[in-house]
Amino acid sequence: MRDIGKVNSSQIFGLWKNLTVCLLAITGTIVVSKILPYYLAPIVALLIASGLYLYVYNVRISSTRICMLPIISILYSIVGYAFLTIILNLMHVWGLFNMPHEFIFFTEPFIPSLILNPISFIVISLLFWRHNKLKMCIECRSNRSLGGLRGAAGILNNEAHRQMKNFIILSGILTLIVWLYYQFFYIDVNLNGRDSYIFTWVTVLGLLVDELYFSFRYYNLYLDLKENNELITPAELRDMTAKTYLRFYVVCGDNLYVTEHSHEPQSNKEVIDTPFFTKHSMNGVMEGDIKRLIGEMTGVKNGELKFFYGRKSPDDDKHSLLRYFYFLDGNICDYPELEKAGIWMPFDKVKYIYSNYPSKMSELAVYDITRLATIILTEKIFNEDGYRKSGIKSYNPTFNLQEVRKSTIDFQDDKWIKISLFNSDTPLYKVKKWWKDRSQRSQKKIS
């Protein structure tokens, strides 16, 4: 299963390209505003933001999946800068506040970095803090790398987070430099060479250093992945045959059959996982063949096969990973040994390890248990409209594998995942739900 954790080389290039576009957008917002008349500064910013929006749209409809949160954070920062600049100038014109002329684009010298740097710091920090609740991030986690198995591809997610942290640190440092100089060293007479250097070229120089750092970083990352055979080219993806991976969770009563000696591809450490998985060079497998396969792998052919859920790779649509439960009747004493080496582990112990020592379990197992628990517990707590079934907020239900066997819930459907993230426990839920439903109805009318 290591194959589906490989990184597409075009994604590495995409990471660098997105970062470069972000840095160019910020640089252009500052430099062009200094070249053109100051009153055009918000127009320049909005034009650059429009270009970023078109770029994001084009990347999203392409086949290469790359995290767009860093570039969207820059887009929001530039838009925020443009509108804040306009608002400050309107308040000054209306006489609500007497703003210093460094913030007014009708006077000289207007200094964009005094507004852009702190706005960028605030906007990017907020987006990074809330990224787990953003719609685009939720959808990404749901579809990412066959629903959990990332392997080397997890680097892409980590690098996107690194870019966000880098933007926060960079904008924070530049904000401190610019504002400390403005408060303690700047003389409000005329803009001399040193002032221009601090207010404009220090920011541009910081962005340039950032570009050089990440250029070297992604080049070395490309070489490391290629050396470790964790890289795949677009041409190889096109020539690759379809593959279907099957993963089985064998259950008896409230016990799960696991091996404690499974190897995680990336760390190569031993972890707890199911020993039952197969790979097939075809697009899909007949259910009858799946039942026969798990019967042969366990040595028990009269078990009950139940589909859990599956995902296709969002990058190439040729790889799919399907999960199944295989329930055995009777007691674990009736099955002291299966064909694959392993042990029967009580599900309570599995849940304890999952909650307290998740690093002892495989990444896929953690992801699958998270999905299973989230769907079952959410269905117990909330109805389909997102409201609590019981008025007791302290109600904390549990579940076992016997309930999973009897359950009629469609675990393939993300409905209960979405409800777990947006429900009546969300502040102002009724207002937000009304607005969300209204927006969806409007979109349907347009389509």
Secondary structure, DSSP 8 states (H G I E B T S, - for coil): -GGGG-EEHHHHHHHHHHHHHHHHHHHHHHHHHHHS-GGGHHHHHHHHHHHHHHHHHHHHHSS-----HHHHHHHHHHHHHHHHHHHHHHHHHTTS----GGG-TTSS---THHHHHHHHHHHHHHHHHTGGGSHHHHHHHHHTHHHH--GGGHHHHHHHHHHHHHHHHHHHHHHHHHHHHHHHT--TT---HHHHIIIIIHHHHHHHHHHHHHHHHHHHHHHHHHHTT-EE-HHHHHH---EEEEEEEEEETTEEEEEEEEE-TTT--EEEE-SEEEEESSS---HHHHHHHHHHHHS--S-EEEEEEEEE-TTTS-EEEEEEEEEE-S-GGG-S--SS--EEEEHHHHHHHHHH-GGGB-HHHHHHHHHHHHHHHHHHHB-TTS-BSSS-TT------HHHHHH----TT--HHHHHHHSSTTSTTHHHHHHHHHHHHHHHHHH-
